[in-house]
Amino acid sequence: MPPLTLTQLSSVFEGYGLKRDYVGWDEISANVKLAAIASEDQLFPEHNGFDWDALKKSLNQDPKRKSKKTAGTGASTISQQTAKNIFLWQGEGVMKYVRKVPEFYFTQLIEWIWGKQRILEVYLNTIEMGKGIFGIEAAAQTYYHKSAKNLTRSEAASIIACLPNPKVYTVQPKSRFVAWKTNWILRQMSNIEDDDETKAIIK
């Protein structure tokens, strides 16, 4: 199991508690893996850790004009999010820019050493999926009272849908954003599930 991350420790200090239960690659449903790629980083099978086109767009985008139409088009790849979650810290403002150099370093390192499946496994085991809930197994047990291995497409999509802000966008009860985003993710899953590179990763 990965060590406690700064984000998880913050959850404890903020009074949200800490639920986490690391599970191996084969104990995570392919539905979850596909939903994460479909929602967070559709170029994950192809890039080397960074989506430079998305990064350029995010730098040129007016943050006041963000809407549902831009869902799933963030500049941060799954690899970058994993590096940040494990080795660094969350936060915006000045600290976000201080974090960028080490984030690039650790992202490249895990791409070289871990590879795509291991990155996605760690990501799904450490990402925050609700107040004090970290990782897909804890989320599956909390929201659907089943293991991550047995999540359906819709259940997987609904959990992944909360990731932009899991303290605000609730899975149970399902917030309006999560309801909308779940349907969006399901459509994206259908669009990419026949891609050979995606299939090779989630198998």
C-alpha positions in Angstrom: 0.0 0.0 0.0 1.3 3.5 -0.8 2.3 5.5 2.2 -0.1 8.1 3.6 -0.2 11.1 1.3 -0.3 14.7 2.4 -3.8 15.0 1.0 -4.9 12.0 3.2 -3.3 13.5 6.3 -5.0 16.8 5.6 -8.3 14.9 5.4 -7.7 13.6 8.9 -6.7 17.0 10.3 -9.8 18.6 8.7 -12.0 16.2 10.5 -13.2 14.1 7.5 -11.5 10.9 8.7 -9.7 8.5 6.4 -11.1 5.5 4.6 -8.8 3.7 2.3 -8.2 0.1 1.3 -5.6 -0.6 -1.4 -6.5 -3.3 -3.9 -4.4 -4.9 -6.7 -4.9 -4.4 -10.4 -7.0 -7.5 -10.8 -9.3 -6.4 -8.0 -10.4 -3.3 -9.9 -13.1 -3.6 -12.5 -12.2 -2.8 -16.1 -15.3 -0.5 -16.0 -13.5 1.7 -13.4 -10.2 1.8 -15.4 -12.2 2.7 -18.6 -14.2 5.3 -16.8 -11.1 7.0 -15.4 -9.4 7.2 -18.8 -12.7 8.4 -20.5 -13.2 11.1 -17.9 -9.8 12.3 -16.9 -7.3 11.6 -19.7 -8.4 10.1 -22.9 -4.8 10.3 -24.3 -3.4 8.4 -21.4 -2.5 5.4 -23.5 -0.6 7.5 -25.9 1.2 10.4 -24.1 4.5 10.3 -22.2 2.9 11.9 -19.1 1.9 15.3 -20.5 -0.8 16.4 -22.8 0.9 19.5 -24.2 -2.1 20.5 -26.4 -4.5 20.5 -23.4 -1.9 22.4 -21.4 -1.7 25.2 -24.0 -5.5 25.4 -24.2 -5.8 25.7 -20.4 -3.3 28.5 -20.3 -5.2 30.4 -22.9 -8.6 29.7 -21.4 -10.5 32.3 -19.4 -11.3 30.5 -16.1 -14.5 32.5 -15.7 -15.9 30.9 -18.9 -15.4 27.3 -17.8 -18.6 25.2 -18.1 -19.9 21.7 -18.3 -18.8 21.7 -22.0 -15.2 21.6 -20.9 -15.6 18.6 -18.6 -12.9 16.1 -19.0 -10.6 18.5 -20.9 -8.3 19.5 -18.1 -4.6 19.9 -18.7 -3.5 17.6 -15.9 -3.0 14.0 -17.0 -3.6 10.9 -14.9 0.2 10.6 -14.6 0.5 14.2 -13.3 -2.3 13.7 -10.9 -0.7 10.5 -9.6 2.7 12.1 -9.1 1.0 15.1 -7.3 -1.1 12.8 -5.1 1.8 10.5 -4.0 4.8 12.8 -3.8 3.6 16.4 -3.5 0.7 18.5 -2.3 -2.6 19.9 -3.4 -3.5 23.6 -3.6 -3.9 26.5 -5.9 -2.4 30.0 -6.0 1.3 30.5 -5.6 1.9 27.0 -4.2 0.4 25.5 -7.5 3.2 27.1 -9.4 5.9 26.2 -6.9 4.7 22.6 -7.3 5.0 22.5 -11.1 8.7 21.8 -11.4 8.8 18.8 -9.0 5.5 17.6 -10.5 7.0 17.4 -14.0 10.0 15.6 -12.6 8.0 12.9 -10.7 5.6 12.5 -13.6 8.4 11.7 -16.0 9.9 9.4 -13.4 6.8 7.3 -12.9 6.2 7.1 -16.6 9.7 5.6 -17.1 9.7 3.3 -14.1 6.1 2.3 -13.4 4.4 2.2 -16.8 0.7 2.9 -17.6 -1.0 0.1 -15.7 0.9 0.7 -12.5 0.3 4.5 -12.7 -3.5 3.9 -13.2 -3.5 1.3 -10.3 -1.9 3.8 -7.9 -4.1 6.6 -9.1 -7.3 4.6 -8.5 -6.1 3.6 -5.1 -5.1 7.0 -3.8 -7.4 9.6 -5.4 -10.0 11.3 -3.2 -13.5 10.1 -4.0 -15.5 11.8 -1.3 -15.0 13.4 2.2 -12.4 11.2 3.8 -12.8 8.5 1.1 -9.6 7.6 -0.8 -9.3 5.0 -3.5 -11.8 3.0 -5.5 -12.3 0.1 -3.0 -13.2 2.4 -0.2 -15.6 4.3 -2.5 -17.2 1.2 -3.9 -17.8 -0.2 -0.4 -19.1 3.2 0.9 -21.4 4.0 -2.0 -22.5 0.6 -3.4 -21.6 -1.9 -0.6 -19.6 -4.0 -3.0 -16.0 -4.5 -4.0 -14.3 -2.4 -6.7 -14.0 -5.6 -8.8 -17.8 -5.8 -9.1 -18.7 -2.2 -10.0 -21.0 -1.8 -13.1 -20.3 0.7 -15.8 -22.8 3.1 -14.3 -21.5 2.8 -10.8 -17.9 3.2 -11.9 -18.8 6.3 -13.9 -20.7 7.9 -11.0 -17.8 7.5 -8.7 -15.3 8.9 -11.2 -17.7 11.7 -11.9 -17.0 13.3 -8.5 -13.3 13.7 -9.1 -13.2 17.4 -10.0 -14.2 18.2 -6.4 -15.2 15.2 -4.4 -16.0 17.2 -1.3 -18.6 19.2 -3.2 -19.8 16.8 -5.9 -21.4 13.9 -4.0 -21.9 10.4 -5.3 -24.5 9.5 -2.6 -26.8 11.4 -2.6 -26.0 12.1 -6.3 -25.4 15.8 -6.9 -26.7 17.4 -10.1 -23.2 17.6 -11.4 -22.4 14.0 -10.8 -25.7 12.9 -12.4 -24.8 15.0 -15.5 -21.2 13.9 -15.6 -22.0 10.2 -15.1 -24.0 10.2 -18.4 -21.2 12.2 -20.1 -18.6 9.6 -18.9 -20.7 6.7 -20.1 -20.9 8.2 -23.6 -17.1 8.7 -23.6 -16.5 5.1 -22.4 -18.5 3.9 -25.4 -16.5 6.1 -27.7 -13.0 4.8 -26.6 -13.6 1.3 -25.4 -12.7 -0.3 -28.8 -9.4 1.6 -29.0 -6.6 -1.1 -29.1 -4.2 0.9 -26.9 -6.9 1.5 -24.3 -8.0 -2.1 -24.3 -4.3 -3.2 -23.8 -4.1 -1.0 -20.6 -7.4 -1.9 -18.9 -7.3 -5.7 -19.5 
